[in-house]
């Protein structure tokens, strides 16, 4: 984000902030959607993050670090949205197919299986994996962005990958795939 634009917004320039929000909102939504896996909840988290950015912007000490700071607020908004979801959790339904599938159907089934596995991860692990693989950030950058120790980032990334692998392997077992206990 352009430093002068951030500085103007820090001093209350609403037009500058509107420009910032216009640029940063799609990025925040992309991260939120990948973490939360739900369009409407991602919209809510993005809105929450934009409001938080407006409120906290005057306290940002280094305008050059705006992007990382904004992503951190976005991830924190996702965490808040996840906590809110747990309080009002809806029933989770998995559709199972028993018929043979073709190539395109196999890709869709694989993507659905990966989606289900990813949803089972805690939001903290999903956030680290999204930042690592979607934004292509290194562990050090993620640690700085989220304000957590490097070891925590590495642990969440490793744990997330392991949990994904285990969930995918469990779902691939014949009895599980057909819904048989």
Residue, then its C-alpha position, 0 to 999 in steps of 0.5 A: x500500500x502506498x505510504x502517503x495514502x496510509x498516512x493521509x488516512x491515519x490523519x482522518x482523510x476519509x477519501x484516502x481510507x475509502x481508496x485503501x478499503x477499495x484496494x485491500x478488501x478483495x485481498x482480505x476477502x480472499x484470505x478470509x474465504x480460504x480460512x473460513x470456507x464460507x462466502x457469507x462468513x468471509x464477507x462478515x470477517x472482511x467487514x469486521x477487519x475493515x472497521x478494525x483497520x479504520x479504528x486502529x489506523x491512527x495507532x499504526x506506527x509504520x505506514x510501510x507495514x500496512x499490508x502485513x498489519x491489515x492481514x493480521x487484522x483480517x486473520x483475527x477477524x476470521x478467528x472471531x468469526x470462527x468463535x461466533x460460528x462455534x456458538x451457533x454451529x449448524x448441522x454438518x451434512x456430507x453427501x455421499x455418492x455410490x455411483x462410478x464417477x468420471x474424470x471431471x467428477x473425480x476432480x470434484x470429489x477430490x476437491x470436496x474431500x480436501x474441502x471437508x478435511x480443510x474445514x476440520x482444521x482449527x482456524x489457527x492452522x487454516x490461517x497459517x496454511x492460507x498465508x503460506x500457500x495462498x499468499x506464498x509467505x515464509x514462516x518468518x513473514x507469517x510469524x511477524x504478520x500474526x505476531x506469534x513466535x516462529x516456532x508456533x507458525x512452524x508447528x501450526x503449518x506442520x500440524x495442519x498438513x499432518x491433520x489434512x493428510x490424516x483426514x484425507x486418508x481416513x475419508x479415503x477408506x472404503x467404509x468411510x467413503x460409503x458412509x458405513x461405520 
